[in-house]
Amino acid sequence: MALEKLTITNLDNGNVFRVLFNPTEYTLEDASNWQDQERNRQRPELQYTGGERTKLTMELFFDTYEAGQDVRVHTKELVKLLVPTVNQGNEGKRPPKVELKWGGADPDPANSRFPFVCVLEKLTLKYTFFNETGTPVRATANVTFKQFRLPEEELQRNPQRESFPYQVYTVRTGDTLSGIASKHWKEPERWREIADSNRDVIDNPRLLQVGQTLLIPAIK
């Protein structure tokens, strides 16, 4: 049975390349975000605000000494993944999206990591051996790939809440009504609803008083 190599596909132009040697290990990093929600005269509660994108890190090894080839012929394929180019749609210039494929299907699709659609977030190349002309023929590449999801895909995976309950908030230094609306609802343009609910304590919506208590109304 032939050895299956890790393949990296540039999803913007269809270019596919295989690593010379499979990694001996890789690391997956996941995280969830929790935010303190202030409550009047009570300890703050933690509210889950979503998960972070998965990061995949690994070390790749390149050796072309026996082939008598410049190892940069292979490492440049990784470098290209950091170069912004013109893309289809209205996204402007950005580095390409890529897909990593390696190994068979995961028995539990919900926890499957490959294929991994992502972008190359960080690349560190180290050239470690050279031929008699000074041409590099051996290198290691430390790479960090960050999971890529379009907004509509994220909504399907992590549906947004349909409503937000009534809350109490204590104004901090630097707070603005639009900032508070963004913090609680992710919609800064709805700041007037907070102002309307606090007409008895807000004299000027542009000048909030540090320490004053605001009512954050329940919304759909």
LINNORTA-V441354 format. One line per field, one symbol per residue. burial: # if it has 24 or more other C-alpha atoms within 12 Angstrom, else .. A space follows every 10 residues. Layout:
BEGIN
burial->???
END
This chain:
BEGIN
burial->.....##### .#....#### ..#....... ......##.. .......... ..######## ####.....# #####.##.# ##........ ....###### ##........ ..######## ###.#.#... .....##### ########.. .......... ......#### #...###### #.###....# #####.##.. .#..#..#.. ..#####...
END
